[in-house]
Amino acid sequence: MTHSNRDPVQEAFGTTLRRHRHALGISQEELAHRAGLTMRYISMMETGRRIPTIAAVFALTEGLGVSASEFVAEIEATLKT
């Protein structure tokens, strides 16, 4: 879901985050546990309402089992489409 008042990078980040989480078949709660973050923060990032710090990106990608560079490359690809 795209909201015109939201930053495209935030939207792409959220879409990529949700896609990876769904591919693993885990809940926001499970990802929050794996990454050491709150479920609310995960939810806000997935909906494009928050953009994470670089430390959170590394925690998220570790929790998802993907490299940060791969994750960012996917975001870039999403932005180019």
Secondary structure, DSSP 4 states (H G I P E B T S, - for coil): ---TTS-HHHHHHHHHHHHHHHHHT--HHHHHHHHT--HHHHHHHHTTS----HHHHHHHHHHHTS-HHHHHHHHHHHHH-
